[in-house]
Amino acid sequence: MKRTLSLVALVAMAAVAGPLKVGGDLSGVLNLPSFDPSVDGVTAKMGFGVKVAPAVEYAINDQVSVRGNVGYDLTMYSAEIDMGALGKITGDATSHLLTIDVQGQYSFTKEFFAGVGVGYDVNLSSKMSVDGTSSDDTNKANPFVVEASLGYKFMPELGVVAGYQFPITGISDGDGSKTKVMKVTLGLRYDMAL
């Protein structure tokens, strides 16, 4: 009797559960850094990057799903530093990040969907170059982010997705200050049902 009930429960769960999808995102990234206001004379300048993120999505029902990915993000931005009588110098930063993201998604129609979630960026390596002098900033702290996305599927397996990431925690600099890099993404999403 227990085996029969277990089998019925498994069949019922399989009937209710939606399909599992695999795929990924390829996005261009607009990086919008902001520096700790306690640090005088630093002006942030936007930068660009690219993100590649293989993903798995599990549909709870026709409208709600959970999507997770582990990806690679190349982040570049710059800052102008006012040195007073010495003038202004430019610093350029490049980071290679391992990204981990989880989003809950809601489909308004078969084509339009939105998502909200959280993420964590692991700093694989970072370099800061100020007027030709380079320093290794790999040991900086890793930021947690909150994120939102909006997408449109123009084919069942292919669509376009815009996203926004806001860091909850900043990247710790050597002087105790924090740098936060907000990100706006736009790219393609491919999903294939298993």
C-alpha positions as CSV (number, residue, x, y, z in Angstrom):
1,M,0.0,0.0,0.0
2,K,2.8,2.4,0.9
3,R,4.5,1.7,-2.5
4,T,1.3,2.4,-4.3
5,L,0.8,5.7,-2.5
6,S,4.4,6.7,-3.1
7,L,4.0,5.9,-6.8
8,V,0.8,7.9,-7.0
9,A,2.5,10.8,-5.2
10,L,5.4,10.7,-7.7
11,V,3.1,10.6,-10.7
12,A,1.1,13.5,-9.3
13,M,4.2,15.6,-8.7
14,A,5.5,14.9,-12.2
15,A,2.1,15.9,-13.7
16,V,2.0,19.2,-11.7
17,A,5.7,20.1,-12.2
18,G,6.7,22.0,-15.4
19,P,9.6,21.2,-17.7
20,L,13.2,21.7,-16.9
21,K,15.1,24.0,-19.2
22,V,18.8,24.5,-19.9
23,G,20.3,27.4,-21.7
24,G,22.0,30.7,-21.0
25,D,22.4,34.4,-21.4
26,L,24.9,36.4,-23.4
27,S,24.7,40.1,-22.4
28,G,26.5,43.4,-22.9
29,V,27.0,45.2,-19.6
30,L,26.9,48.9,-18.8
31,N,28.9,49.4,-15.5
32,L,27.9,52.4,-13.4
33,P,30.4,52.7,-10.5
34,S,29.9,54.9,-7.4
35,F,32.7,55.5,-4.9
36,D,32.5,56.0,-1.2
37,P,31.5,59.7,-0.6
38,S,34.0,59.9,2.2
39,V,36.8,59.8,-0.4
40,D,37.2,63.3,-1.8
41,G,38.1,64.1,-5.4
42,V,37.1,60.8,-7.1
43,T,34.6,61.0,-10.0
44,A,33.3,57.8,-11.3
45,K,33.0,57.1,-15.1
46,M,30.9,54.4,-16.6
47,G,32.4,51.4,-18.2
48,F,31.4,48.4,-20.3
49,G,31.7,44.6,-20.0
50,V,30.3,41.3,-21.1
51,K,28.6,38.5,-19.2
52,V,28.1,34.8,-20.3
53,A,25.9,32.8,-18.0
54,P,24.8,29.1,-18.6
55,A,21.5,28.5,-16.7
56,V,19.0,26.0,-15.5
57,E,15.3,26.9,-15.2
58,Y,12.6,25.0,-13.4
59,A,8.9,25.8,-14.1
60,I,6.7,25.5,-11.1
61,N,3.6,26.1,-13.3
62,D,2.8,27.9,-16.6
63,Q,3.6,31.3,-15.2
64,V,6.1,30.9,-12.3
65,S,9.6,29.5,-12.6
66,V,13.0,29.6,-10.8
67,R,16.1,30.3,-12.8
68,G,19.7,29.9,-11.6
69,N,23.0,30.5,-13.4
70,V,26.7,30.4,-12.8
71,G,28.5,32.7,-15.2
72,Y,31.5,34.8,-16.1
73,D,31.5,38.6,-16.1
74,L,34.2,40.9,-17.4
75,T,33.8,44.3,-15.7
76,M,35.6,47.4,-16.8
77,Y,35.2,51.0,-15.5
78,S,37.3,54.1,-14.8
79,A,37.6,57.0,-12.3
80,E,39.1,60.4,-12.4
81,I,41.1,61.4,-9.3
82,D,41.6,65.0,-8.5
83,M,45.1,65.4,-7.1
84,G,44.8,69.1,-6.3
85,A,47.7,71.2,-7.6
86,L,49.1,68.1,-9.3
87,G,46.0,67.9,-11.6
88,K,43.8,65.0,-12.4
89,I,44.7,61.4,-13.1
90,T,42.7,58.5,-14.5
91,G,42.4,55.1,-12.9
92,D,41.1,52.1,-15.0
93,A,39.7,49.0,-13.3
94,T,39.3,45.5,-14.9
95,S,37.7,42.6,-13.0
96,H,37.0,39.0,-13.9
97,L,34.1,37.7,-11.9
98,L,32.4,34.4,-11.3
99,T,28.7,35.2,-10.9
100,I,26.0,33.2,-9.1
101,D,22.4,34.3,-9.6
102,V,19.0,33.0,-8.6
103,Q,15.8,34.6,-9.8
104,G,12.1,34.0,-9.5
105,Q,10.4,34.6,-12.8
106,Y,6.8,35.4,-13.7
107,S,5.4,35.1,-17.3
108,F,2.7,37.7,-18.1
109,T,2.1,36.0,-21.5
110,K,4.0,33.4,-23.5
111,E,6.3,36.2,-24.7
112,F,6.7,38.7,-21.9
113,F,8.3,37.8,-18.5
114,A,9.9,39.5,-15.5
115,G,12.2,38.3,-12.8
116,V,13.6,39.4,-9.4
117,G,16.4,37.7,-7.4
118,V,19.7,37.9,-5.7
119,G,23.3,37.2,-6.8
120,Y,26.8,36.9,-5.6
121,D,30.0,37.9,-7.5
122,V,33.2,36.1,-6.7
123,N,36.2,38.2,-7.6
124,L,38.5,35.9,-9.6
125,S,41.0,38.7,-10.5
126,S,41.1,42.5,-10.5
127,K,43.6,45.0,-11.7
128,M,43.6,48.8,-11.2
129,S,45.8,50.9,-13.4
130,V,46.5,54.5,-12.5
131,D,48.5,56.4,-15.1
132,G,50.3,53.3,-16.3
133,T,51.0,51.9,-12.8
134,S,49.2,48.6,-12.2
135,S,48.1,47.1,-8.9
136,D,46.5,43.7,-8.1
137,D,43.2,44.1,-6.4
138,T,42.1,40.4,-6.5
139,N,41.7,40.2,-2.7
140,K,38.8,42.7,-2.6
141,A,35.6,41.6,-1.0
142,N,32.9,40.1,-3.1
143,P,29.6,41.9,-3.4
144,F,26.0,40.6,-2.9
145,V,23.5,42.1,-5.4
146,V,19.8,42.3,-5.9
147,E,18.6,42.1,-9.5
148,A,15.6,42.5,-11.7
149,S,15.0,41.6,-15.3
150,L,12.4,42.0,-18.1
151,G,12.3,39.9,-21.2
152,Y,10.6,39.1,-24.4
153,K,10.7,35.8,-26.3
154,F,10.4,36.3,-30.0
155,M,10.8,32.6,-30.5
156,P,9.9,29.8,-28.1
157,E,13.6,29.1,-27.3
158,L,15.1,32.6,-28.0
159,G,14.5,36.0,-26.5
160,V,16.0,39.3,-25.4
161,V,16.5,40.2,-21.8
162,A,17.2,43.5,-20.0
163,G,18.4,43.5,-16.5
164,Y,19.5,45.7,-13.6
165,Q,21.8,44.8,-10.7
166,F,22.3,46.8,-7.6
167,P,25.0,45.9,-5.1
168,I,23.9,45.4,-1.5
169,T,27.6,45.3,-0.4
170,G,30.4,47.2,-2.0
171,I,33.9,46.2,-3.0
172,S,36.3,47.0,-0.1
173,D,39.2,49.1,-1.2
174,G,42.6,49.2,0.6
175,D,41.8,52.5,2.4
176,G,38.6,51.1,4.0
177,S,36.3,52.8,1.5
178,K,33.7,51.0,-0.6
179,T,33.1,50.9,-4.4
180,K,29.7,49.9,-5.7
181,V,29.2,49.0,-9.3
182,M,25.6,49.1,-10.6
183,K,25.0,47.1,-13.8
184,V,22.6,47.4,-16.6
185,T,22.5,44.4,-19.0
186,L,21.0,43.8,-22.4
187,G,21.4,40.5,-24.2
188,L,20.1,37.3,-25.7
189,R,18.6,34.4,-23.8
190,Y,18.4,30.8,-25.2
191,D,16.5,28.1,-23.4
192,M,15.9,24.5,-24.5
193,A,13.3,22.2,-22.7
194,L,14.7,18.8,-21.6
